[in-house]
Amino acid sequence: MVNKARCCPICFSAEKVCLYKQNFNNDVISLMDSYDVVVCSNCGFAYADNIPLQSVFDNYYEVMSKYEFNYNEGVVSGDYIDYYTKIANFITPYITDKNAAILDMGCSTGGLLSIFKSGGYSNLLGVDPSPTCVKTANELYDIEAVAGNINSLVGNEKFDVIILSAVLEHLVDYENSMRSVRSLLKNNGLLLIAVR
């Protein structure tokens, strides 16, 4: 697999300093053997360098997702529920309409959306690259979910709230990904990004 050197995803500078080389040295992670942790010399943003293209990551998360929680029939642990509850508690004071269109990009098995559903929100959609995650979200919580990624919904409906929880760190192409997110967000909509 060919890994690609990246410019800074924030300011696009090619000048960077390598802080650390992450070696996996095992057969468990088939996506890559290693990557460099670098810091942009211009803006100070730290990011992974010499990694595969976004399309490779998209395929990996479609077929090799570790977020299916198969060991527990798709139900997430209490730690995840606590995390999801914190996210919901943070943003719900700003969502006064219970019919607000809420999109959870990278929804996994629907745990976060289930918190919103239990709070009375009904216009919910989850998107995840893993068809197994999507099926579980549908069956476990009766929440609409579709298989795809950030670029799958471009041109479709607009959302009042878009949530990227533990998603940003899995993106290679920030610029195009965030352009797609912006195209899905209503004017005066809310975007919540949480990095875990």
N, C-alpha and C positions, 0 to 999 in steps of 0.2 A: 504494500500500500504506500502511495506517495503522500507524504505530509507536505503541507504548504506553509511557507513563511508568510506572516501577516504584517501589515502595517497596523498601527494603533487603531482600534475600532472607534475611538472617540475623536481624535484630531487628525488621523490618517498619516501621521509622521512615520517614517521608516526607521528613525533613530531609536534604538532601544538598548537596554542593558539586561543581560541574562542573569537572573538571581539564582536559579535552581533548575536542574534537569530532573524531572519526575520519570523514573524508570519503573515499569511494571514488572518486568522479568518473570512473567508467568503466562500460562495459556488461558487463564480465566478471562482476561480482557483482550478480546480479539480486535478491538477497534484500532488500537495503536500500541506500540511497544513503549513509547515514551513521548514526552513533550517538554518544551521549555517554558518556565515561568519567567516572564520578562516584565520590565517596567519601561514605559515610554519615556524617552529623554526629554520630550517636549512638555507633556501635560502630567506625567506621573501616574497614568493609569496602568494597573497591573493586569496582565492577561496571559492566556496560554498561546504559545507560538509553536510553529511547526506541527500543526495538527491537520487532520483530514478536512476535506471540503464539507460544507453544510449538507450536501446530498448524502454523503457517507454517514453523517450523524443521524440524519432523518431516517435512513434505512435501518441503522442500528437500533434506534428507539422503536421502530415499528416491529422488528422481529426479535429483539433481545431485551425488551423492557424489563427492568428490575422493579418497576413500580406497579406491578400487577398484584402483589401480595397474595400469590397463589397459596402460600403456606397457611393462610387464614381466610381462604375463600373470598379474597378481595377486600376484606374488612381491614382497615388500617389500625395501627396500635393506638393506645391512649396518648402517646407522645404526639403523634400526628394530629389527633383530634384536638389536643390542647393548642397546637400550632395553628390549626385551621380556625379554631374558636377565636384566637387572638386576632387573626386577620379579619374575620367577620366582625368582631367587636370594634375593631379600629375603623372599618369603613362604613358599617351600617348607619351610623349617625348622619352620614352624608347622602344616604339613599332613602329618601322619604317616601317614594312611590314603590309599593310592594309589587307593582307590575313592571318595574324597571328591567330592561333587558340586560342580563348579567352573563358575561362570557368568561369562563375559566379556561384559559389556554394552557394545555398540559395538565388536564384535569385528573390524570391517573384513574383511579376507580371511583371518583366522584365524591370523595369524603368532604372536601371543602364546600362543594355545591350542596351537599346534604345539610350542612349547617345553615346555609341560606334558606333552603327549603323548610327546615324546621322552624325558621324565623318568620315564615309566612311569605317568602318571595317565591314567585311561581314561573317567571319568565327566564328560565335558566338554560344555558347551553354549555356543554363541555366539549373540548376538542383535545384529542390525544393521538399521538402517532400509533399507539398500540391498539389493534382491534380487540384484543382481549380486555384491555382496560375499559374500552368503550362499552363492550358487552356487559361487563361487570357493573359499570355505572348505571346502565339501563336496567339491569335485573335487580341489583341490590337496593338501589334508591329510587327507581322509576324516574330517573333524570335523563333528559334527552342529551345524548352525546354522539359525536361523530368522529370517525378516524380521519386524522389529517395533521397538519402543522400550521404554523402562523400564516403561511401563504395560501392555504386551502380555501379560506373563506373570502378572499379578496373579491370585491364586487357584489357580495351578498348584503344582507341586512346590516344595519348599524346598531351599535350597542351603547347603552348608557354607562355601563361599567365593564372594563376589561381587566382581568386579573392575570398576572404572570407570576405565579408563585413557584419558586425553584425552577424557573425556565431560562432566565437570562443567561445563566452560567453554562447552558447547553447550546447556545447559539454561536455560530462562527460569523455570520454576516449580519452584524447589528444594524447597519444602515438600512438595508432592504427589509429586514425583519421589522424594525420600528416604523418604517414607512407603511408596511402592510398593516401593522397595528393601528397606526393613525388613521388609515383609510376605513377601518372598521369602527372607529370611535365617533359617536355623535358629537356635534359641537357642544361644548360645556360638559362633555362626558368625563368620567373619572377613570384614571389608569392607575392601578396599584401594582407595583413591582416589588416583590420580596425575594431576596437571595438568601438561600439557606446554607 
